[in-house]
């Protein structure tokens, strides 16, 4: 069965779960003329993405309070910033999406792009990219798992990255030092630097509330950053200072 048919079946499963309140594996297998093993895989994937909860022999909807929390995480300011950043992506681009909550919002914006090659160091993002109907070519860095950033890091990941050239890197930050560049709580900054080195354009995504936070670990200095995408709650003075470093500042509508 093709990936498109798989997507259609999973969308139908979500609809049934929400309409009926509960569905069983054997009911779904009969309805979609497929095996119970396949249905269990569907339910496992849908649960991973927070779209339902598995129960013995079937599945039930996600409780409303959990849905509201998930929607808040994926929407509002970060989603607006991610959508604005995704406008920079063209068909057939070769891009890197670094791990992170704001960068994860880019994935859902990729379905109207064609011929993409996407590399990531995040298992969560890799699973989401794999599920896209336009089927971009997916590359993983591999490497050593870092529980702090929930991503792969280290020399192996860096070596893999150096085997490719990319049009764009989309990367977040824990803070912005207006004088120096992007900053992070994570001491592992080597992979970020290699990502930037191997990309023609470096696009940083973060909320304006993080601008001015001087976290000790410098991640990317201004001379390797091309674009900053943030919300329009940023101060004019900060825009002026960042622009003076040769960085293009793109503003998304602030969503509170």
C-alpha positions as CSV (number, residue, x, y, z in Angstrom):
1,X,0.0,0.0,0.0
2,X,1.3,3.5,-0.9
3,X,2.2,6.1,1.7
4,X,-0.7,8.3,0.4
5,X,-3.1,5.4,1.1
6,X,-1.6,4.9,4.5
7,X,-2.1,8.6,5.3
8,X,-5.7,8.5,4.1
9,X,-6.4,5.4,6.3
10,X,-4.9,7.1,9.4
11,X,-6.9,10.3,8.8
12,X,-10.0,8.1,8.7
13,X,-9.0,6.4,11.9
14,X,-8.7,9.7,13.7
15,X,-12.1,10.8,12.4
16,X,-13.7,7.5,13.6
17,X,-12.1,7.7,17.0
18,X,-13.3,11.2,17.5
19,X,-16.8,10.4,16.2
20,X,-17.4,7.1,18.0
21,X,-15.4,7.7,21.2
22,X,-13.7,4.3,20.9
23,X,-12.7,1.9,18.2
24,X,-11.3,-1.6,18.3
25,X,-8.4,-3.1,16.3
26,X,-10.4,-5.8,14.8
27,X,-13.2,-3.4,13.7
28,X,-10.6,-1.2,12.0
29,X,-8.9,-4.1,10.3
30,X,-12.2,-5.3,8.9
31,X,-13.3,-1.8,7.8
32,X,-10.0,-1.0,6.0
33,X,-9.4,-4.6,4.7
34,X,-6.0,-4.8,6.3
35,X,-4.2,-6.8,9.0
36,X,-4.5,-6.1,12.7
37,X,-0.7,-5.7,12.7
38,X,-1.0,-2.8,10.3
39,X,-3.7,-1.2,12.4
40,X,-1.7,-1.5,15.5
41,X,1.2,0.2,13.7
42,X,-1.2,3.0,12.7
43,X,-2.4,3.4,16.2
44,X,1.1,3.5,17.6
45,X,2.1,6.2,15.1
46,X,-1.0,8.3,15.8
47,X,-0.5,8.0,19.5
48,X,3.1,9.2,19.0
49,X,1.8,12.4,17.4
50,X,-0.7,12.9,20.1
51,X,-3.7,12.3,18.0
52,X,-5.3,9.4,20.0
53,X,-4.6,7.2,23.0
54,X,-4.2,3.4,22.6
55,X,-6.2,1.2,24.9
56,X,-6.2,-2.6,25.1
57,X,-7.6,-3.9,21.8
58,X,-8.2,-0.4,20.3
59,X,-8.0,3.3,20.8
60,X,-9.9,6.3,22.4
61,X,-9.8,10.1,21.7
62,X,-7.2,12.3,23.4
63,X,-8.9,14.0,26.4
64,X,-9.9,17.6,25.7
65,X,-7.6,19.1,28.3
66,X,-4.6,17.3,26.7
67,X,-5.6,18.4,23.2
68,X,-5.7,22.1,24.4
69,X,-2.2,21.8,25.8
70,X,-0.9,20.2,22.6
71,X,-2.5,22.9,20.5
72,X,-1.0,25.6,22.6
73,X,2.4,24.1,22.2
74,X,2.1,23.9,18.4
75,X,0.3,27.1,17.7
76,X,0.3,30.8,18.6
77,X,3.6,32.6,18.4
78,X,5.9,29.7,17.5
79,X,3.6,28.5,14.8
80,X,3.4,32.0,13.2
81,X,7.2,32.3,13.2
82,X,7.6,28.8,11.7
83,X,5.1,29.6,9.0
84,X,6.9,32.8,8.1
85,X,10.2,31.0,8.0
86,X,8.8,28.3,5.7
87,X,7.9,30.9,3.1
88,X,11.7,31.1,2.4
89,X,11.7,27.4,1.2
90,X,11.5,26.8,-2.5
91,X,10.7,23.6,-4.4
92,X,13.7,21.3,-4.7
93,X,15.6,23.0,-1.9
94,X,18.0,21.0,0.3
95,X,17.4,22.0,3.9
96,X,18.4,21.2,7.4
97,X,15.9,21.5,10.2
98,X,17.5,21.4,13.6
99,X,15.8,20.0,16.7
100,X,13.6,22.4,18.7
101,X,10.1,23.4,19.4
102,X,9.9,26.4,17.1
103,X,11.7,24.7,14.2
104,X,9.3,21.7,14.5
105,X,6.5,24.0,13.3
106,X,8.2,24.2,9.9
107,X,7.5,20.5,9.1
108,X,3.7,21.0,8.8
109,X,4.3,23.8,6.3
110,X,6.2,21.6,3.9
111,X,3.4,19.7,2.2
112,X,3.1,22.2,-0.7
113,X,6.8,22.0,-1.5
114,X,8.1,19.6,-4.1
115,X,11.4,17.7,-4.5
116,X,12.7,18.6,-1.1
117,X,15.7,17.0,0.6
118,X,15.4,17.4,4.4
119,X,18.1,16.5,6.9
120,X,17.4,16.6,10.7
121,X,19.1,15.4,13.9
122,X,15.8,14.9,15.6
123,X,13.9,11.6,15.8
124,X,10.6,13.4,16.4
125,X,11.1,15.6,13.3
126,X,12.2,12.7,11.2
127,X,9.0,10.8,12.0
128,X,6.9,13.9,11.1
129,X,8.8,14.4,7.9
130,X,8.4,10.7,7.0
131,X,4.6,11.2,7.3
132,X,4.4,14.1,4.8
133,X,2.3,13.3,1.7
134,X,4.8,15.0,-0.7
135,X,7.4,12.5,0.4
136,X,10.6,14.6,0.7
137,X,13.9,12.8,0.7
138,X,14.7,12.3,4.4
139,X,18.3,12.3,5.7
140,X,19.3,11.7,9.3
141,X,22.6,12.8,10.9
142,X,23.0,9.9,13.2
143,X,25.5,10.3,16.0
144,X,25.3,10.3,19.8
145,X,22.0,10.8,21.4
146,X,21.9,13.9,23.7
147,X,19.0,13.8,26.2
148,X,19.2,17.5,26.9
149,X,18.4,18.6,23.4
150,X,16.6,15.3,22.5
151,X,18.7,15.1,19.3
152,X,21.8,13.5,17.8
153,X,25.1,15.3,18.3
154,X,28.8,14.6,18.2
155,X,31.5,13.8,15.7
156,X,29.6,11.2,13.7
157,X,26.8,13.6,13.1
158,X,29.3,16.3,12.1
159,X,31.0,13.9,9.6
160,X,27.7,13.0,8.0
161,X,26.8,16.7,7.6
162,X,30.1,17.4,5.9
163,X,29.2,15.0,3.1
164,X,26.4,17.3,1.9
165,X,25.8,20.8,0.8
166,X,22.5,22.5,1.8
167,X,20.5,25.6,0.6
168,X,19.2,26.5,4.0
169,X,19.5,25.7,7.7
170,X,16.6,26.4,10.0
171,X,17.7,26.5,13.6
172,X,16.3,27.9,16.9
173,X,18.1,29.4,19.9
174,X,17.6,29.8,23.7
175,X,18.6,33.4,23.5
176,X,20.0,36.3,21.5
177,X,23.0,38.3,22.5
178,X,22.6,41.5,20.5
179,X,26.4,41.9,20.4
180,X,27.5,38.4,19.7
181,X,24.8,36.2,18.2
182,X,22.7,33.2,19.2
183,X,23.1,31.6,22.6
184,X,22.2,28.3,24.1
185,X,22.0,26.4,27.4
186,X,23.5,23.4,25.7
187,X,27.2,23.1,25.8
188,X,27.2,21.0,22.6
189,X,27.4,23.6,19.9
190,X,29.7,21.8,17.4
191,X,27.0,20.3,15.3
192,X,25.2,23.7,15.0
193,X,28.4,25.3,13.7
194,X,28.8,22.5,11.1
195,X,25.2,22.8,10.0
196,X,25.8,26.5,9.4
197,X,29.1,25.9,7.6
198,X,27.4,23.5,5.2
199,X,24.4,25.7,4.4
200,X,24.2,28.6,2.0
201,X,21.7,30.4,4.1
202,X,21.3,30.3,7.9
203,X,17.8,31.1,9.2
204,X,17.3,31.5,13.0
205,X,13.8,31.2,14.5
206,X,12.9,32.4,17.9
207,X,10.4,34.4,19.9
208,X,11.1,38.1,20.6
209,X,11.0,37.4,24.4
210,X,14.3,35.6,24.0
211,X,16.1,38.5,22.5
212,X,18.6,40.1,24.9
213,X,19.1,36.9,26.9
214,X,22.8,36.6,27.5
215,X,23.2,32.8,28.0
216,X,26.9,31.9,28.4
217,X,27.2,29.5,25.5
218,X,27.6,31.3,22.1
219,X,26.1,29.0,19.4
220,X,26.2,31.0,16.1
221,X,28.0,34.3,15.8
222,X,26.3,37.0,13.7
223,X,28.7,36.6,10.8
224,X,27.3,33.2,9.9
225,X,23.6,34.1,10.4
226,X,21.7,35.4,7.3
227,X,18.1,35.7,8.5
228,X,16.3,36.1,11.8
229,X,12.6,35.2,11.9
230,X,10.8,36.4,15.0
231,X,7.5,38.1,16.0
232,X,6.7,41.7,15.6
233,X,6.8,42.3,19.4
234,X,10.5,42.9,19.0
235,X,11.7,46.4,19.8
236,X,12.7,48.7,16.9
237,X,16.1,49.2,18.6
238,X,16.7,45.4,18.6
239,X,15.8,45.2,14.9
240,X,18.2,48.0,14.2
241,X,21.0,46.4,16.1
242,X,20.6,43.0,14.6
243,X,20.3,44.4,11.1
244,X,23.5,46.3,11.6
245,X,25.2,42.9,11.8
246,X,24.1,42.2,8.2
247,X,21.2,40.0,9.3
248,X,17.8,40.3,7.6
249,X,15.0,40.5,10.2
250,X,11.6,39.0,9.2
251,X,8.7,39.6,11.4
252,X,5.7,37.4,11.9
253,X,2.5,38.7,13.5
254,X,2.7,38.4,17.3
255,X,0.2,35.9,18.6
256,X,-0.4,36.1,22.4
